Amino acid sequence: MTLWEDLEYRGLIKDVTNPLLKEKLNEGGLSFYIGADPTAESLHIGQFSTFLMVERLKRAGHKPYILVGGATGRVGDPRGTGERDKADVKVIEKNFVKIKKQMQKLFGEDVTIVNNFDWFKDMNYIDFLRDVGKYINVNYMLNKDLVKRQLDIGISYAEFSYMLIQGYDFKKLFETYGVTLQFGGSDQWGNLTTGIELIRKLNNEEVYAFSMPLTTDSSGMKLGKSYGNALWLDKEMTSSYELYQYMLNFEDVMMEDYLKKFTFLNKEEIDNIMREHNEKPELRIAQKRLAKEVITFLHGEEEYNHAKEVSESLFTGNVANLTDDEILKVFKGVPTFNYHDDEILIDLLVNNKIVSSKREAREFFTNNAISLNGQIVNDENIKLNVNRKYNIVRRGKKKYFIFIKL
């Protein structure tokens, strides 16, 4: 496949400003950029397929530039669902440093990372109106989808002006670095095309842009931090184990799409994986392969192997060898209780309402349905292991509880 054919096969192209872009992408040699929002200290899984395009184009011989929006992060772009909260300037500055390191880790130290605050910090309001605002018609701005959707509920002048700032970014990168291509999620289409309009009017040059479909689940829900279901690409914020578990639970119906968009596996490899998966969907073959590809790319093979081992330990109930740090990550959100070293297990179960009564507790013990630190226990009078910081109690197959000694 050519690069363009591969991108189309993966469903990574939504809108294109000029059909000539197809040939230019296949030829290689373009300088391109994508913007990163520094209102969070890491990218999240909903942005992964979009930023993976950086590596796809880089491997095809194009030169990447990543713009971390130190200026635009202070303003916020329209979402079509309501005004964004005002971001703290110090937080944005701190996040810029973190995202820069993340980008260099993912795409190499040679990737050029810029901050648009560098050229906006000395531009005054009158200059901006004269050099940018003068050339973009208000009707053009009002016609953008996100702006139209937000007009009904109200949009601030700051967010309305966002596309002018991003448009100027493209112009600045074009003039400084020879960048002639910008891409982003489909919700950025209005911002992408504004830069093209400015460069056409002020530089009399033709540049290009394309948008990518947003990553969603089968119901169309966007996988993004604004929607409360984000998993961060920074392993200190979301562990490899959490990422592994999250992907293991992806819907079967989405797997072919995610394998295309989140990996570099070719068509033949994906077809083979999906054929095996569809024959035995209960084995989660596609989900496991996706997790392997994504975690290995983000954090390395050792992290993937560790996430897999921890997951398998949890599945089999063999949790005795988990470290304290792993226990905190693996069992995040699990009910946690304190205990005294003279308390027996049956009392802990009843007093903390893990079971409704001693009678029910004894039924669980008799049926081998209570385990302590991975070992089935039948003795209701057993005490917890005071030499461990965390004692892990399991009731049935999936109900876990953590006990911490007072």
C-alpha positions in Angstrom: 0.0 0.0 0.0 1.0 3.6 -0.5 0.8 5.8 2.6 -2.5 7.3 1.5 -4.0 3.8 0.8 -2.8 2.7 4.3 -4.4 5.7 6.0 -7.6 5.2 4.1 -7.7 1.5 5.0 -7.3 2.4 8.7 -10.1 5.0 8.5 -7.7 7.8 9.6 -8.8 10.4 7.0 -12.0 12.3 7.3 -11.8 15.6 5.5 -9.0 17.0 3.2 -8.6 20.6 2.0 -7.1 19.7 -1.3 -7.0 16.5 -3.3 -3.4 17.2 -4.2 -2.5 16.2 -0.7 -2.8 12.5 -1.6 0.1 12.7 -4.0 2.2 14.9 -1.7 1.8 12.5 1.2 2.9 9.6 -0.9 5.9 11.4 -2.1 7.2 12.3 1.4 9.2 15.4 2.3 6.5 17.5 3.8 6.9 19.5 7.1 3.8 19.1 9.2 2.5 20.0 12.6 -0.1 19.0 15.1 -1.2 20.9 18.2 -1.2 19.6 21.8 -3.3 21.1 24.6 -1.3 21.7 27.8 -4.4 22.1 30.0 -3.6 18.5 31.2 -0.1 17.1 32.0 -0.5 14.2 29.6 -2.2 13.1 26.5 -5.0 10.5 26.9 -6.2 7.5 25.0 -8.8 9.4 23.1 -5.9 11.4 21.4 -3.7 8.4 20.8 -4.7 7.5 17.2 -4.4 11.2 16.3 -0.9 11.6 17.7 0.2 8.2 16.4 -0.2 9.9 13.0 3.0 11.8 13.8 4.9 8.5 13.8 3.1 7.2 10.7 4.1 10.4 8.7 7.5 10.5 10.2 8.2 6.9 9.0 7.0 7.9 5.5 9.7 10.6 5.3 7.8 13.7 6.5 9.2 16.0 9.1 7.2 16.5 12.4 6.6 19.7 14.4 4.5 19.6 17.6 3.0 22.8 18.9 2.2 22.8 22.6 -0.3 25.6 23.0 1.0 27.7 25.8 -1.0 30.6 24.5 -4.1 28.8 23.2 -4.3 26.8 26.5 -4.8 30.1 28.2 -7.9 30.8 26.1 -9.6 27.4 25.4 -11.2 26.2 22.2 -14.9 25.9 21.7 -16.3 22.3 22.3 -19.8 22.9 21.2 -21.0 21.9 24.6 -20.2 24.9 26.8 -17.4 27.2 27.9 -14.2 25.6 29.2 -12.9 26.5 32.7 -10.2 29.1 32.8 -6.9 27.4 33.0 -4.2 28.4 35.6 -1.2 29.9 33.9 1.3 28.2 36.2 -0.3 24.8 35.6 -0.1 25.4 31.8 3.6 26.2 32.1 4.3 23.1 34.1 2.2 21.0 31.8 4.2 22.3 28.8 7.4 20.8 30.2 5.7 17.4 30.9 4.1 17.2 27.5 7.3 18.1 25.7 9.1 15.3 27.5 6.2 12.9 26.6 6.4 13.9 22.9 10.2 13.4 22.8 9.9 10.0 24.5 7.2 8.9 22.0 8.6 10.4 18.8 12.3 10.9 19.4 14.5 13.7 20.6 14.8 15.1 17.1 11.2 16.1 16.9 10.8 19.9 16.9 8.5 21.1 19.7 7.4 24.7 19.8 5.3 26.8 22.2 2.9 29.4 20.6 3.3 31.5 23.7 6.7 32.4 22.4 5.3 34.5 19.6 2.1 35.7 21.2 3.6 37.0 24.5 4.9 40.2 22.8 2.0 40.7 20.4 -0.4 43.4 21.5 -4.1 43.4 20.9 -4.0 46.1 18.2 -1.4 44.3 16.2 -3.4 41.1 16.4 -6.5 42.7 15.1 -4.6 44.4 12.3 -2.4 41.5 11.2 -4.9 38.6 11.8 -8.4 39.7 12.6 -8.6 42.0 9.6 -8.4 39.1 7.2 -10.9 36.7 8.6 -14.6 37.4 8.0 -17.0 37.0 11.0 -19.5 35.1 8.8 -16.7 32.7 8.0 -16.1 32.1 11.7 -19.8 31.9 12.5 -20.2 29.1 10.0 -17.9 26.7 11.8 -19.7 23.8 13.3 -18.4 24.0 16.9 -19.1 27.8 17.0 -22.7 27.3 15.6 -23.4 24.6 18.2 -22.2 26.7 21.0 -23.9 29.9 20.0 -27.2 28.6 21.3 -25.8 28.2 24.8 -23.4 31.1 24.7 -19.8 31.5 23.6 -17.3 34.0 25.0 -15.3 36.3 22.8 -12.2 34.6 23.9 -13.3 31.1 22.7 -14.8 32.7 19.5 -11.3 34.1 18.8 -9.6 30.8 19.3 -9.5 29.9 15.6 -7.8 33.2 14.8 -5.0 32.3 17.2 -4.6 28.8 15.7 -4.8 30.1 12.2 -1.9 32.5 13.0 0.1 29.5 14.5 0.0 27.8 11.1 1.1 31.0 9.4 4.0 31.4 11.8 5.1 27.8 11.4 4.9 28.2 7.6 7.0 31.3 7.6 9.6 30.1 10.2 9.9 26.3 9.4 8.3 25.8 6.0 5.4 23.8 7.5 2.8 23.2 4.8 0.5 20.6 6.5 -1.5 20.6 9.6 -3.8 17.8 10.9 -6.0 17.2 13.9 -9.3 15.7 15.1 -12.4 16.3 13.1 -13.6 18.7 15.8 -10.7 21.0 14.9 -11.7 21.3 11.2 -12.7 25.0 11.5 -9.4 25.9 13.2 -7.4 23.9 10.7 -8.9 25.7 7.7 -8.5 29.2 9.2 -4.8 28.9 9.0 -5.0 27.9 5.3 -7.2 31.0 4.7 -4.7 33.3 6.4 -1.7 31.9 4.5 -3.6 32.1 1.2 -4.5 35.8 1.8 -1.3 37.0 3.4 1.4 34.8 1.8 -0.3 33.9 -1.5 0.7 30.3 -0.9 -1.2 27.0 -0.9 -0.9 24.8 2.2 -2.8 21.8 3.3 -4.8 20.2 6.1 -6.7 17.0 6.9 -8.8 15.9 9.8 -9.1 12.5 11.5 -12.2 10.9 12.9 -12.5 11.1 16.7 -12.0 8.0 18.7 -15.3 6.7 20.1 -16.9 3.6 21.5 -19.7 1.8 19.7 -22.3 4.3 21.1 -20.4 7.2 19.6 -19.1 8.4 23.0 -15.8 10.2 22.6 -12.9 8.8 24.5 -11.6 12.0 26.0 -10.7 13.7 29.3 -13.7 16.1 29.0 -16.1 13.2 29.2 -14.8 11.6 32.4 -13.4 8.4 31.0 -9.9 9.3 30.1 -6.9 7.0 30.5 -3.7 8.9 30.4 -0.7 7.9 28.3 1.7 8.8 31.1 2.3 5.6 33.1 2.6 7.5 36.4 -1.0 8.7 35.9 -2.4 5.5 34.4 -0.4 2.4 35.0 0.3 -0.1 32.3 -1.8 -2.6 34.2 -4.8 -0.2 34.2 -4.3 0.4 30.5 -4.1 -3.4 29.9 -7.3 -4.0 31.8 -9.1 -1.1 30.1 -8.3 -2.5 26.6 -9.1 -6.0 27.7 -12.6 -4.9 28.2 -13.0 -3.1 24.8 -16.1 -4.2 22.9 -15.6 -6.9 20.3 -17.5 -4.8 17.7 -14.8 -2.1 18.0 -11.7 -4.3 17.8 -10.9 -4.2 14.1 -11.3 -0.5 14.1 -9.0 0.0 17.1 -6.4 -2.4 15.7 -6.3 -0.3 12.5 -6.1 3.0 14.3 -4.0 2.2 17.4 -1.3 0.0 15.8 1.1 -0.4 13.0 0.0 -4.0 12.2 -0.6 -4.4 8.5 -3.9 -5.6 6.9 -2.9 -9.2 6.7 -1.9 -9.3 10.4 -5.1 -7.6 11.4 -7.2 -9.9 9.3 -5.6 -13.0 10.9 -6.1 -11.6 14.4 -9.7 -10.9 13.7 -10.3 -14.3 12.2 -8.8 -16.0 15.3 -10.7 -13.7 17.6 -14.1 -14.3 15.9 -13.6 -18.0 16.2 -13.1 -17.8 20.0 -14.1 -14.3 21.2 -14.1 -15.5 24.8 -10.3 -15.6 24.6 -10.1 -11.8 23.9 -7.4 -12.4 21.3 -7.9 -9.1 19.6 -8.0 -7.1 22.9 -4.8 -8.7 24.2 -3.0 -8.0 21.0 -4.1 -4.4 21.0 -2.9 -4.0 24.6 0.4 -5.5 23.7 0.9 -3.2 20.7 -0.2 0.0 22.5 1.6 -0.6 25.8 4.8 -1.7 24.1 4.8 1.5 21.9 4.0 3.8 24.9 6.1 2.2 27.7 8.2 -0.6 26.3 8.0 -4.4 26.2 9.0 -4.8 29.8 6.1 -2.7 31.0 3.7 -4.7 28.8 5.0 -8.1 30.1 4.7 -6.8 33.7 1.1 -5.6 33.1 0.2 -9.0 31.6 1.7 -10.9 34.5 -0.1 -8.7 37.1 -3.3 -9.2 35.2 -2.9 -12.9 35.1 -2.1 -13.0 38.8 -5.3 -11.2 39.6 -7.3 -13.4 37.3 -6.0 -16.6 39.0 -6.2 -15.0 42.5 -2.4 -15.4 42.9 -1.9 -12.0 44.5 0.6 -12.9 47.3 3.6 -11.7 45.3 2.3 -8.3 44.4 4.3 -5.4 45.7 2.7 -2.7 47.9 2.8 -0.3 44.9 1.2 -2.8 42.6 -1.5 -3.4 45.1 -2.4 0.3 45.3 -2.6 0.5 41.5 -4.3 -2.8 40.8 -6.9 -2.4 43.6 -7.5 1.3 43.2 -11.1 2.0 44.2 -11.5 -1.3 46.0 -13.1 -1.0 49.5 -10.4 -0.5 52.1 -10.7 -1.2 55.9 -8.5 -0.9 58.9 -8.0 -3.8 61.4 -6.4 -4.6 64.8 -4.0 -7.6 64.9 -6.2 -9.4 67.4 -9.3 -9.5 65.2 -10.3 -12.7 63.4 -11.4 -12.9 59.8 -15.0 -13.8 60.3 -15.5 -10.8 62.5 -13.8 -8.5 60.0 -16.1 -9.8 57.3 -19.3 -9.2 59.3 -18.3 -5.9 61.0 -17.3 -4.4 57.6 -20.5 -5.7 56.0 -18.6 -7.8 53.5 -21.1 -10.5 54.4 -24.5 -10.0 56.0 -24.0 -12.4 58.9 -21.8 -15.0 60.5 -24.1 -17.6 59.0 -23.5 -16.3 55.5 -19.8 -16.0 56.2 -19.6 -19.7 57.2 -21.3 -20.6 53.9 -18.6 -18.8 52.0 -15.9 -20.5 54.1 -17.5 -24.0 53.5 -17.7 -23.3 49.7 -14.1 -22.3 49.4 -15.2 -18.8 48.5 -13.0 -16.8 50.8 -9.3 -16.3 50.1 -6.7 -14.4 52.0 -3.7 -13.1 50.1 -4.4 -15.5 47.3 -4.9 -18.6 49.4 -8.4 -20.2 50.0 -9.1 -20.3 53.7 -11.7 -22.4 55.6 -10.8 -21.4 59.1 -13.1 -18.6 60.2 -10.9 -17.8 63.2 -7.8 -17.1 61.2 -6.1 -13.8 61.7 -4.6 -11.5 59.0 -0.9 -11.5 58.3 0.5 -8.7 60.4 3.8 -8.8 58.5 2.1 -7.4 55.4 1.2 -3.8 54.9 -1.9 -4.8 52.9 -3.9 -7.9 53.4 -6.1 -8.8 50.3 -9.4 -10.6 51.0 -11.4 -12.0 48.1 -15.1 -13.0 48.4 -16.3 -15.2 45.5 -14.6 -14.7 42.2 -14.4 -11.0 41.8 -15.1 -9.1 45.1 -11.8 -7.8 46.6 -11.2 -6.0 49.8 -8.0 -4.5 51.3 -7.2 -4.5 55.0 -4.6 -2.2 56.5 -3.3 -2.7 60.1 -3.9 0.1 62.5 
